[in-house]
Amino acid sequence: MTGLRVRHVVVNGVSSPVSFGGPGDHPDPREAVVFVHGNPDAGGDWEPLMTRVAEFATVVAPDMPGFGGADKRPDQDYTVAGYAAHLAGIVDQLGIQRVHLVAHDFGGPFALTWAAAHPDRLASLTLINTGVLLEYRWHRMAKVWRTPLVGELVQLLATPRATRALLRHDNPGLPDVWVNRIAGHAAPRATKQVILRLYRSTRQEHIDALAEPLRKRDPDTLVVWGDADVYLPVALAHKQHRVFPRARVEILPGVGHWAWLEQPERVAELAVPFLRERVGELAEA
């Protein structure tokens, strides 16, 4: 069975819907491809890629706290470390021992913080428009969100219509169905507050600290990056070799930030064979 189902996992009192699936009626959770979304997405947004991977592997995609259907409690830890801890709780509760991470946007720092702390359980990395963002300069909206009072005002004025217009301007290749869906994710007032807290709590030193432990592990890594990304410039893709020396870097010309939604076939052509070759690799050796 490859159809995706949803279960709820509670970590330290915070509930997250988790999309999962895989081959057979009862997918084996001991090895799984874990998809980690960023801002302002939800786990279900991975479905175009997840369903392809589910043909040969167990797949898992949680809604991270503050986003999608996950709890949006004001007392939750909305730092990168807090998100990594929540991800760790999900992985542990599901009994996943060997983890293939697929991440996008802020899901990169979440997932890579987990990976740096659990190198023995990390099987591979697939990074889509994300990674260890060395020497990164915040994009224009991030700068706004990080500015007290200004960020609050902009979030107050960020109606779904305004968000859709901004998304279309920045991502002209993104289909309308996804523009509407992503704008919907960003609409809840609680999520808007979570975004402010996440961006304001993140410092470059938190990102830089990931480089050394991940470089020592040097996992099998695929980097896929749209070169028209206005939030995370394509120059960051090539810097991933400084952290992952063996990484394979694939640049998609003219593609924006949500590469797997804008060009699902092209991204699948890269990611699916990469993962197929690595899932079950140790068990077959």
C-alpha positions as CSV (number, residue, x, y, z in Angstrom):
1,M,0.0,0.0,0.0
2,T,1.4,3.4,-1.0
3,G,-1.6,5.6,-0.1
4,L,-0.7,8.1,2.6
5,R,-2.4,8.0,6.0
6,V,-2.3,10.3,9.0
7,R,-1.7,9.6,12.7
8,H,-1.1,12.0,15.5
9,V,2.1,11.9,17.6
10,V,2.4,13.8,20.8
11,V,5.8,15.0,22.0
12,N,6.1,16.7,25.4
13,G,2.4,17.6,25.2
14,V,2.6,19.0,21.6
15,S,0.5,17.1,19.0
16,S,1.6,16.8,15.4
17,P,-0.3,15.1,12.5
18,V,2.1,12.8,10.7
19,S,1.5,11.7,7.2
20,F,3.0,8.2,6.6
21,G,2.9,5.3,4.1
22,G,5.0,2.8,2.3
23,P,5.0,-0.5,0.5
24,G,2.8,-3.3,2.0
25,D,-0.2,-3.0,4.3
26,H,2.0,-2.3,7.3
27,P,5.1,-0.3,6.4
28,D,8.2,-1.2,8.4
29,P,9.1,1.9,10.5
30,R,12.6,0.8,11.4
31,E,14.0,2.6,8.3
32,A,12.2,5.5,6.9
33,V,12.5,8.6,4.7
34,V,11.5,11.5,6.9
35,F,10.3,14.7,5.2
36,V,10.8,17.9,7.1
37,H,9.0,21.0,5.9
38,G,9.9,24.7,6.5
39,N,8.0,28.0,6.7
40,P,5.0,28.1,6.3
41,D,4.4,24.6,5.0
42,A,2.9,21.4,6.3
43,G,3.8,17.8,6.1
44,G,1.2,17.0,3.5
45,D,2.8,19.4,1.0
46,W,5.4,16.7,0.4
47,E,2.8,14.4,-1.1
48,P,3.9,14.8,-4.8
49,L,7.4,13.4,-3.8
50,M,6.3,11.2,-0.9
51,T,4.0,9.0,-3.0
52,R,6.8,8.1,-5.4
53,V,9.2,7.3,-2.6
54,A,6.4,5.3,-0.7
55,E,6.6,2.7,-3.5
56,F,9.8,1.3,-2.1
57,A,10.3,2.9,1.4
58,T,8.4,3.9,4.5
59,V,7.7,7.6,4.4
60,V,7.0,10.0,7.3
61,A,6.1,13.7,7.1
62,P,5.1,15.6,10.3
63,D,3.4,18.9,10.6
64,M,6.0,20.8,12.7
65,P,4.8,22.8,15.8
66,G,3.0,26.0,14.9
67,F,2.4,25.0,11.3
68,G,-0.4,23.1,9.5
69,G,-2.5,21.0,11.9
70,A,0.1,20.8,14.6
71,D,-0.4,22.4,18.0
72,K,0.3,26.2,18.1
73,R,0.8,26.6,21.9
74,P,2.2,29.9,23.0
75,D,4.5,28.1,25.5
76,Q,6.1,25.9,22.9
77,D,9.8,26.2,22.1
78,Y,10.0,27.7,18.6
79,T,13.7,27.8,18.3
80,V,15.7,25.6,15.8
81,A,16.8,23.4,18.8
82,G,13.2,23.1,19.9
83,Y,12.1,21.9,16.5
84,A,14.9,19.4,16.3
85,A,13.9,18.1,19.7
86,H,10.3,17.7,18.5
87,L,11.5,15.9,15.4
88,A,13.6,13.6,17.7
89,G,10.5,12.8,19.7
90,I,8.6,11.8,16.6
91,V,11.4,9.7,15.2
92,D,11.8,7.9,18.6
93,Q,8.1,7.3,19.1
94,L,7.7,5.9,15.6
95,G,10.6,3.5,16.3
96,I,12.7,4.7,13.3
97,Q,16.3,3.6,13.7
98,R,17.7,4.5,10.3
99,V,16.7,7.9,8.9
100,H,16.9,9.3,5.4
101,L,16.1,13.0,5.8
102,V,14.5,15.1,3.1
103,A,14.3,18.8,4.0
104,H,13.3,22.1,2.6
105,D,13.7,25.8,3.7
106,F,13.8,26.0,7.6
107,G,13.2,22.3,7.6
108,G,16.9,22.1,6.8
109,P,18.1,23.6,10.0
110,F,15.5,21.6,12.0
111,A,16.6,18.3,10.3
112,L,20.3,19.0,10.3
113,T,20.3,19.9,14.0
114,W,18.8,16.5,14.6
115,A,21.3,14.9,12.3
116,A,24.3,16.5,14.0
117,A,23.2,15.0,17.3
118,H,22.3,11.6,15.9
119,P,25.0,10.8,13.3
120,D,24.7,7.0,13.9
121,R,21.1,7.0,12.8
122,L,21.5,9.3,9.8
123,A,21.4,7.3,6.5
124,S,21.3,10.0,3.9
125,L,20.3,13.6,3.2
126,T,18.2,15.1,0.4
127,L,18.3,18.9,0.7
128,I,15.9,20.8,-1.5
129,N,16.6,24.6,-1.5
130,T,18.1,24.3,2.0
131,G,21.2,23.1,3.8
132,V,23.8,24.5,6.2
133,L,23.4,28.1,5.2
134,L,26.9,29.4,5.7
135,E,27.4,33.2,5.4
136,Y,23.7,33.6,4.8
137,R,22.1,37.1,4.6
138,W,18.4,37.1,5.5
139,H,16.0,37.7,2.7
140,R,13.8,40.8,2.6
141,M,10.8,39.3,4.4
142,A,13.0,37.6,7.0
143,K,14.5,40.9,7.8
144,V,11.0,42.4,8.3
145,W,9.9,39.5,10.5
146,R,13.1,39.8,12.6
147,T,12.4,43.5,13.3
148,P,10.3,44.2,16.4
149,L,7.0,46.0,15.9
150,V,7.6,46.2,12.1
151,G,7.2,42.4,11.9
152,E,4.1,42.5,14.0
153,L,2.6,45.2,11.7
154,V,3.4,43.3,8.5
155,Q,1.9,40.1,9.8
156,L,-1.2,42.0,10.8
157,L,-1.6,43.3,7.3
158,A,-0.7,40.0,5.6
159,T,-4.1,39.0,4.4
160,P,-4.4,35.7,2.3
161,R,-4.8,37.9,-0.8
162,A,-1.7,39.9,-0.1
163,T,0.3,36.7,0.7
164,R,-0.9,35.1,-2.6
165,A,0.2,38.1,-4.5
166,L,3.7,38.1,-2.9
167,L,4.1,34.3,-3.5
168,R,3.1,34.7,-7.2
169,H,5.6,37.6,-7.6
170,D,8.4,35.7,-6.0
171,N,7.6,32.3,-7.5
172,P,6.1,32.8,-11.0
173,G,6.5,29.1,-11.8
174,L,4.6,27.9,-8.8
175,P,1.1,26.5,-9.8
176,D,-1.8,28.4,-8.4
177,V,-3.0,25.4,-6.4
178,W,0.2,25.5,-4.4
179,V,0.2,29.3,-4.1
180,N,-3.3,29.1,-2.6
181,R,-2.3,26.3,-0.3
182,I,0.9,27.9,1.0
183,A,-0.9,31.2,1.5
184,G,-3.5,29.3,3.6
185,H,-0.8,27.8,5.7
186,A,0.5,31.3,6.5
187,A,-2.9,32.7,7.4
188,P,-3.6,31.6,11.0
189,R,-2.7,34.3,13.5
190,A,-0.9,31.8,15.7
191,T,1.3,30.7,12.8
192,K,2.2,34.3,12.1
193,Q,3.4,34.7,15.7
194,V,5.3,31.4,15.5
195,I,7.1,32.7,12.3
196,L,8.2,35.9,14.2
197,R,9.5,33.8,17.1
198,L,11.4,31.4,14.9
199,Y,13.1,34.0,12.8
200,R,14.0,36.2,15.8
201,S,15.5,33.3,17.8
202,T,17.7,32.0,15.0
203,R,21.3,33.2,14.9
204,Q,24.1,32.5,12.3
205,E,26.2,30.9,15.0
206,H,23.4,28.3,15.5
207,I,23.8,27.4,11.8
208,D,27.6,27.5,11.7
209,A,27.8,25.1,14.7
210,L,26.3,22.4,12.5
211,A,29.1,22.4,10.0
212,E,31.8,20.5,11.9
213,P,29.8,17.6,13.2
214,L,28.1,17.1,9.8
215,R,31.4,17.4,8.0
216,K,32.8,14.6,10.2
217,R,29.9,12.4,9.3
218,D,29.9,13.4,5.6
219,P,26.7,11.5,4.8
220,D,25.5,10.6,1.3
221,T,23.9,13.9,0.3
222,L,21.9,15.1,-2.6
223,V,21.4,18.9,-3.0
224,V,18.7,20.1,-5.3
225,W,18.3,23.8,-5.8
226,G,16.2,26.1,-8.0
227,D,18.5,28.9,-9.2
228,A,15.6,31.4,-9.2
229,D,15.1,31.2,-5.5
230,V,14.7,34.7,-4.2
231,Y,14.8,33.7,-0.5
232,L,17.8,31.3,-0.5
233,P,20.2,32.3,-3.3
234,V,21.7,29.5,-5.4
235,A,25.2,30.4,-4.3
236,L,24.3,28.6,-1.0
237,A,23.9,25.4,-2.9
238,H,27.6,25.3,-3.9
239,K,28.6,26.1,-0.3
240,Q,27.2,22.7,0.8
241,H,30.4,21.1,-0.4
242,R,32.1,22.8,2.5
243,V,30.0,20.8,4.9
244,F,29.3,17.7,2.8
245,P,32.4,17.1,0.7
246,R,30.8,14.1,-1.2
247,A,27.5,15.9,-1.9
248,R,26.0,15.7,-5.4
249,V,24.7,19.2,-6.2
250,E,22.0,19.6,-8.9
251,I,20.9,23.1,-10.0
252,L,17.5,23.6,-11.7
253,P,17.6,26.6,-14.0
254,G,14.7,29.0,-13.7
255,V,13.1,27.1,-10.8
256,G,12.1,28.9,-7.6
257,H,12.0,28.1,-3.9
258,W,9.5,25.3,-3.9
259,A,11.4,23.2,-6.5
260,W,9.5,19.9,-5.9
261,L,6.1,21.6,-6.3
262,E,7.2,23.7,-9.3
263,Q,9.0,20.9,-11.2
264,P,7.8,17.6,-9.5
265,E,8.9,15.4,-12.4
266,R,12.4,16.8,-12.5
267,V,13.0,16.7,-8.8
268,A,11.6,13.1,-8.6
269,E,14.0,12.1,-11.4
270,L,16.9,13.2,-9.1
271,A,15.6,12.3,-5.6
272,V,13.8,9.0,-6.2
273,P,16.8,7.1,-7.6
274,F,19.1,8.6,-5.0
275,L,16.8,7.3,-2.2
276,R,16.1,4.0,-3.9
277,E,19.8,3.2,-4.0
278,R,20.2,3.8,-0.3
279,V,17.1,2.5,1.4
280,G,17.8,-1.0,2.7
281,E,21.5,-0.6,1.8
282,L,22.8,-2.0,5.1
283,A,20.2,-4.7,5.4
284,E,21.2,-6.0,1.9
285,A,24.9,-5.8,2.5
